[in-house]
Every structure is written in C-alpha cells, then in structure tokens.
Amino acid sequence: MKNSKIYFLYFFICCVMSCLVPSVLLAAEIPNPNTYIPTISEIKKHKAFYDDPRPYLKTFGPKQVLPKELYEMLTYDVEKMKNSWAEAVGFKAPDLVGKIAPEIKPGKYTYKDLEKYPGFKELMYPDLYKRIKPGGPPHAGNIPEFEIIPTRQYYYALPLAETTNRNIGKTKLDDKGYLIPDTWEGGYPFPRPSGNFKTQQIMYNVEKRYLGWGLNYYLLTWIHGYTKNLRRDFEGVCDVVHLPLSGRVWMKPYQWFDERAKKNMEFRGFIVTFHEPRDLAGTMQSALYYLDPNKADQLMVYVPSLRRVRKLTATDSQDPMMGQDQIYDDNEGFMQKLSPTRYPYKYELLEEREYLVVAPTEDGAEYWSSKGLEMRNVRLERRPFYVVKLTQLDPNYVYGKRILYIDKETFNYYHVANYDQKGRLYRTGDFNYGWFPEMGAFGWCGGFILFRDHLDLHCGIEQPYELPAFYRRGDIDLGGVVKSLK
C-alpha cells in the first residue's frame, strides 16, 4: 500500500511536469529582449554619428549581440529563401534591370561623372539626381561620390516566403479596392499585383510590410535637425519597442498574438520613448493600429511634465513629430491608414521601371560627414520599381498628394515625396535599409534616413540601430509602462 502511494505520487508529479515543460521550453525558446538589448552608451561606442566608417553591423550586429539560440532560430538556408521568394513574386531583380542607360556599369563615380554620363539623369529619381554634388546648404544629404554595385536578388525569411506562397489568392479587396480584414492570413497579401486594383494591392503590400524581422524589433535612433544654414538646432534620441499582433510568421504565436488581437482585428502596436533632449526625456508615444480600414487607429502620448496621457485624434496624426521634419502619419516614412472614409486617396500607378537607388547595406559602413553633412561610403544599385501616386480626396488633409518609389521585389519604399494642397513639394523622405542575407530580413539600421522640408528648408538626419526582439503585450501598454515609472 505504501509503495502504491509513492508510485501514485511519482506518477502525479510526472504528469504535472509533462504539462509544464512545454510551456517552460516555449518561454525559453525566445529570450527576453531585456537580457540582451545594449544600452545607449554601448551602441554609441560602435558607431559615432559623424565621420565614422566602421562597419558596425559586422562587429555589433545581430550575430554578435543576440543570444546564440535566438540568432540560430532566425537564420535559414539562403538558396531555399531565394527560390521561395522568387516563386512568390515571379522574378529575380537582376533579370529586370540594365535596360536604361546600359553604358553606366558597376564601379566608382563622382558628381563630375554626371556630365560624362547623361544617362544618370534618367536612371535616378529627380530628388536623388539633384543631390549628386558636394555637401552644403540648404539641406543635408548630398552625395559627392558613390559606388555602383551589381543588382542583387533580395528575398525574405523562409517562414515569410512560405506563408506568402501558401496564402496567394486568399486576401480579398472589396468593390472599392479596400482590404477585407479577415481574409488576410499573413505574408505579403499581393506578391504579384494585378487587375483593376493593382495600385491598391501594391499599397497593401507596403502597409503590411515585414520590415524588422516581421515587425518584431527594438529600434534606437539618433535624430539631428538642421536649419537652412546647416546649423544644428535639434539633437534627440528615442527608442521603439514594437510588437506585431496579426499576420505573425516569425515566432509563436502564429497569425494572431492573442484572442484580444483577433477579436479587435489589431494589426500592430508600439511605444516610442524619447531619452533626449532633456526637456523631452520620458515623453512616450504609443500606437495601436487596426486592420479595419474604417476603424480609427489609437494614438496616445504621455507627457511627463503633466503626468498625463493624452489621446490623439485622426487630425492630430498630422501634427509634426517632436523636432522632426515629419508628421505622425510619416512614421517609418509612410504609416497612414488606407481608408475609404478617413482621408481617402485616388490611387495611380505612374511607372514600372528601374531606378538607381542607395543600396541596402550589409555592413553599416555608410556614414554622415561632419563637413557639409554629406552621405559617404554610398553604394548605389539598379532596382525594379513601382512609382505610385496617391492623390488626396479630402482637402483638409495636410498633403495634397504623395508619390512613393517602391521596390518591386521587396515592397520597401526608398523615396517618398509629399506635396501640399497647393501642389508644392513639401516634405521628402529617403531610406537606406540594413540587409541581413542569412536571415532574409531588412531593418531600419546601418544606413541613412533623411527627411527634408522643402518649404522652410529644414532637414533631419537619423542614424538608427535595430535588433530583433520578441515582446509581450505589456511592453506596448502605455498605461502599464507609465504606472511602472511612478
């Protein structure tokens, strides 16, 4: 009898442990970001804001910083990724370029070569062509010399590529070309845009972009603002904690993050925290975006001096962001909801053609020069592009139209031109991505981010650093985060 009791107790413990172990292992699979995210001072040691050509993505990138088990989870067979993504989009970029100005070959060039090779004017989008010159007022971001590299095939991580292929044809638009939310099950919704709503399909690929390891990331960015005389008038540091709530493919839980996300059709959420300058330190902005094109996204700001959380309206999303040459809808360059009722657009596809653009960086050796605020160590690459024009139908919106230059293979945009309601060029954004071939991932890191205001001639330049990070719901709950600070 005594032995049977001991056996029963042993059996009971084993059953309990068998239930607990999977949960423990699942939790152990994905390390807590707080255990490996570097401090601001640690990141600064590896890359100064100016005059620093060190390839810090090769010495302090994901491979060096992430826990070994997490890094291995996020790397895949490169050939499988290439083949799977080529199957999804139906081509490889090198096969689509080389027809415009074919006399311009890979190699090193300077601004003086623009006269020797007039084809550069056709090969570059207008704003980039104007910036091929020595640095100087009124804006930062000129490029006096550059190297053209051969066009590469880009691709996405195997889970994303396979999900995209599996769900081709499932995502539906309504009779006006707007997303039917519950038909999107993850992956890029329209990898081969076509038909009457081709332009809107392209824009939904932009909206559902998987930048930053499927939107699972931690981002730290330095922001410097300059007047038309190139006098610095703003220095800021902020970080971003980001969590995808639907369309999840990188890590469990897949598709929906939780039942709340599924019930409310939540897309993604994040918190931006300002650390500098001192008068903004502790200010936080939170955002919760929904899949429903008719449902207003939730934007809130915590102002530490007032010790209050303020809810922003749809109109407030047009307010300039702190010290920057962009509005809240310009987050990441473009984060405005595609809606038939809230500032709707007329969608037009202007061009499908190749452009020479700033290439994604694998090493982060690009840098800003302190003299003339030039972009240095710049590499350019021929890429196939969609050029999309969004004409605003509501005269109350700050922009009358937007023009986006969107890579056909990756759906990343490289240049966004925003015009005011009078048709004047107002603000532009230019983006250079980090590229991690073994991970099949692009990030907001390693290169250049440039925002220009063409009316008051102000500009902002950024140097971002990003790592994959798998957060929880509480990490993007502004109320909980603020409460923890008190």
Secondary structure, DSSP 8 states (H G I E B T S, - for coil): -HHHHHHHHHHHHHHHHHHHHHHHHHHHHS--GGGT---HHHHHHH--SBS----HHHHSSHHHHS-HHHHHHT---HHHHHHHHHHHHSS-GGGG-S-SSTT--SEEEETTHHHH-THHHHHS-HHHHHT-S--BTTBS---SEEEEE--------HHHHHHHHHTTTT--B-TTS-B-GGG--SS-S-SS--STTHHHHHHHHHHT--HHHHH-EEEEEEEEEE-TT--EEEEEEEEEEEEE-SSB-SSSS-B-SSHHHHHHTEEEEEEEEEEESGGGTT-EEEEEEES-TTS--EEEEEETTTTEEEEE-TTGGGSB-TTSSSBGGGGGG------SSSS-EEEEEEEEEEEEEE--BSS---EE-SSTT-EES-EEEEEEEEEEEEEES-TTSSEEEEEEEEETTT--EEEEEEEETTS-EEEEEEE--EEETTTTEEES-SS-EEEEETTT--EEEEEEEEEE----GGGG-HHHHHHHH-
